Amino acid sequence: MGQGRKAGRKSLAVMLVTVGVVASGCGTAGADRPLDSVTVTSSQFRDGAPLPREYACGSGNNPPLRWSNIPSSAKSIALVADTSSPKGSAVHWVVFNIDHRTTVLIENGVPQGARQGRGTGGKVGYDPPCRDGDSYRFSVYALDTRLDLKEGAGLTETLPAIANHTIARGRITATGIE
């Protein structure tokens, strides 16, 4: 099989996993048990409001986030920033192994000891969204373990691992870009 064909199949596999996990809200582990609710807020935008331009295309700066109501049984926190629209789904950021006692993600920062996975575009770190008409979700997951994944792990590893260990989840959604 040629290199181009192998790369095409790998891309298709990544996209199928991305679409499936993103569309389900990532936390599929809750299908057999109820999931607790995490409250997610930002000091820079309200749920349903546009994402400020300083966190969109070309900036490289992630918005600050705050969360609460993490279950006491949580061992770590994960964050997935994604979009799903008729124009296509994309994962803009995956952060995992955030200390379970952490409740804040600062602007343009990653908590000490946390790891970042690759997004849809292959980048490790925040890949700001660019399409103005889409909705952008910043989802926080409380996990029942720390993930045994390396920095830069791909979506086919990170998203299923997050889904399989989710015990609580919440999100804030930005609709469009200011």
C-alpha positions as CSV (number, residue, x, y, z in Angstrom):
1,M,0.0,0.0,0.0
2,G,1.4,3.4,-0.9
3,Q,2.4,6.1,1.6
4,G,-0.4,8.4,0.5
5,R,-3.0,5.8,0.9
6,K,-1.7,4.9,4.4
7,A,-1.8,8.5,5.4
8,G,-5.3,8.9,4.0
9,R,-6.5,5.9,6.1
10,K,-4.8,7.3,9.2
11,S,-6.5,10.7,8.6
12,L,-9.8,9.1,8.1
13,A,-9.4,7.0,11.3
14,V,-8.5,10.1,13.3
15,M,-11.5,12.0,11.9
16,L,-13.9,9.2,12.7
17,V,-12.7,8.9,16.3
18,T,-12.8,12.7,16.6
19,V,-16.3,13.1,15.2
20,G,-17.6,10.1,17.3
21,V,-16.1,11.2,20.6
22,V,-16.7,14.9,20.1
23,A,-20.3,14.4,19.0
24,S,-21.0,12.2,22.1
25,G,-19.5,14.9,24.4
26,C,-16.5,12.7,25.0
27,G,-17.7,11.3,28.3
28,T,-19.2,8.0,27.0
29,A,-18.3,6.2,30.2
30,G,-21.4,7.7,31.8
31,A,-23.7,5.7,29.5
32,D,-23.9,3.0,32.2
33,R,-24.0,5.3,35.2
34,P,-25.1,8.9,35.8
35,L,-22.4,11.6,35.5
36,D,-22.1,14.4,38.0
37,S,-22.2,17.9,36.6
38,V,-19.2,20.2,36.6
39,T,-19.8,24.0,36.4
40,V,-17.5,25.7,33.9
41,T,-17.2,29.5,33.6
42,S,-14.9,32.1,32.1
43,S,-14.1,35.7,33.2
44,Q,-13.9,36.6,29.5
45,F,-17.1,35.3,28.0
46,R,-20.5,33.9,29.1
47,D,-22.0,30.6,28.0
48,G,-23.6,31.2,24.6
49,A,-21.8,34.5,24.0
50,P,-19.1,35.0,21.3
51,L,-15.5,34.0,21.9
52,P,-13.4,37.2,22.3
53,R,-11.1,37.7,19.3
54,E,-8.0,37.5,21.5
55,Y,-8.6,33.8,21.9
56,A,-9.4,33.1,18.2
57,C,-7.5,32.7,15.0
58,G,-4.0,33.9,15.0
59,S,-3.8,34.6,18.7
60,G,-2.5,31.4,20.3
61,N,-3.9,32.5,23.6
62,N,-6.4,30.2,25.4
63,P,-9.2,31.8,27.4
64,P,-9.1,31.6,31.2
65,L,-11.5,29.0,32.6
66,R,-12.8,28.1,36.1
67,W,-14.6,25.0,37.2
68,S,-16.3,23.7,40.3
69,N,-18.3,20.7,41.6
70,I,-15.5,18.2,40.9
71,P,-16.4,14.9,42.7
72,S,-14.1,14.0,45.6
73,S,-13.4,10.7,43.9
74,A,-11.7,12.4,40.9
75,K,-8.0,11.7,40.4
76,S,-7.4,14.1,37.6
77,I,-9.1,16.7,35.3
78,A,-9.0,16.8,31.5
79,L,-10.0,19.7,29.1
80,V,-11.1,19.4,25.5
81,A,-11.8,22.4,23.3
82,D,-13.6,21.5,20.2
83,T,-16.1,22.6,17.5
84,S,-18.7,20.6,15.7
85,S,-20.6,22.2,12.8
86,P,-22.0,21.4,9.4
87,K,-18.6,22.7,8.1
88,G,-16.8,20.0,10.1
89,S,-15.6,18.9,13.5
90,A,-12.3,19.8,15.0
91,V,-10.5,19.4,18.3
92,H,-8.6,22.6,19.1
93,W,-7.0,21.5,22.4
94,V,-6.6,18.5,24.7
95,V,-5.1,18.9,28.2
96,F,-5.0,16.0,30.6
97,N,-3.6,15.0,34.0
98,I,-4.5,18.3,35.5
99,D,-4.3,17.9,39.3
100,H,-7.8,17.1,40.6
101,R,-7.5,20.0,43.1
102,T,-7.0,22.6,40.4
103,T,-10.0,24.8,39.7
104,V,-8.6,27.4,37.4
105,L,-6.9,27.5,34.0
106,I,-5.1,30.8,33.5
107,E,-5.1,32.7,30.2
108,N,-2.4,31.4,27.9
109,G,-1.3,28.8,30.4
110,V,-1.3,25.1,31.3
111,P,-1.3,23.9,34.9
112,Q,2.0,22.6,36.2
113,G,2.3,18.8,35.7
114,A,-0.5,18.7,33.1
115,R,0.1,17.2,29.6
116,Q,-1.2,18.3,26.3
117,G,-2.3,16.1,23.4
118,R,-2.5,16.8,19.7
119,G,-5.5,18.5,18.2
120,T,-7.1,17.7,14.8
121,G,-4.4,19.7,13.0
122,G,-1.7,17.8,14.7
123,K,-0.5,20.7,16.9
124,V,0.3,20.1,20.6
125,G,-1.2,23.0,22.5
126,Y,-4.1,25.4,22.0
127,D,-5.0,25.8,18.3
128,P,-7.3,28.8,18.2
129,P,-10.6,28.4,16.3
130,C,-11.1,30.6,13.1
131,R,-14.6,30.1,11.7
132,D,-16.8,32.9,12.9
133,G,-20.2,31.2,12.6
134,D,-19.4,28.0,14.6
135,S,-19.8,27.2,18.3
136,Y,-16.8,26.4,20.4
137,R,-17.0,24.1,23.4
138,F,-14.6,24.1,26.3
139,S,-15.4,20.9,28.2
140,V,-14.0,19.9,31.5
141,Y,-13.9,16.3,32.6
142,A,-13.3,14.8,36.0
143,L,-11.6,11.5,35.6
144,D,-11.3,8.5,37.9
145,T,-7.6,8.1,37.2
146,R,-4.5,9.9,35.8
147,L,-4.0,8.9,32.1
148,D,-1.0,6.9,31.2
149,L,-0.3,8.9,28.1
150,K,2.7,11.0,27.0
151,E,2.8,14.6,26.1
152,G,1.7,14.9,22.4
153,A,-0.5,11.8,22.4
154,G,-2.8,11.7,19.5
155,L,-6.6,12.0,19.4
156,T,-7.0,8.2,18.9
157,E,-5.4,7.8,22.3
158,T,-6.5,10.8,24.3
159,L,-10.2,11.1,23.5
160,P,-11.1,7.4,24.2
161,A,-9.1,7.5,27.4
162,I,-10.9,10.6,28.6
163,A,-14.3,9.1,27.6
164,N,-13.6,5.8,29.4
165,H,-12.6,7.5,32.7
166,T,-15.1,10.4,32.9
167,I,-17.1,10.5,36.2
168,A,-18.3,14.2,35.8
169,R,-18.3,16.7,33.0
170,G,-19.4,20.3,32.2
171,R,-18.8,22.8,29.5
172,I,-19.0,26.4,28.5
173,T,-19.8,27.2,24.8
174,A,-18.9,30.2,22.8
175,T,-21.1,30.9,19.9
176,G,-19.2,32.7,17.1
177,I,-16.2,35.0,17.4
178,E,-16.4,38.7,18.5
